[in-house]
Amino acid sequence: MMGILGTGKMTWRNIQCPFTEYPLLKGICINGVLYYLAQYIDERNHICYVIVCLDVRSEKFKFVDAICLFHQLINYKGKLGGINLNYASNNGFPLNMWVLEDVEKQEWSKYGRNMYTLCVLRVKSLRLTPSFLLLG
């Protein structure tokens, strides 16, 4: 259930999402559409991920299958982007950004980079901080 600020008297009212889901990330609003990542349990009792899209003007929901479990949602050139960072066995951290190109067709584009941990540690105020290098 979400609170929406109405026009006129400027009162809050609740709108109900059409299915039961559990929001995972803080939402982001892009061009009047609120996006957030949610999880739900399907009919086979599996955990599934979905991007919930709420057009705040029409108060209509759309749902887009999440490509992966995103760590952060971002505004990338006016489109929804999702950041996914995983640990790889070769000591790298693949950093993937997915951009939702078309909500209706559920088309995503992927942009990837690897961050490799350097074997360099710097001492700052008696704290060790690793250095990272972004490789293209």
Secondary structure, 3 states (H helix, E strand, C coil): CEEEECCCCCCEEEECCCCCCEECCCCEEECCEEEEEEEEECCCCCEEEEEEEEECCCCEEEEEECCCCCCEEEEECCEEEEEEECCCCCCEEEEEEEEEEECCCCEEEEEEEEEEEEEEEEEECCEEEEEEEEEC
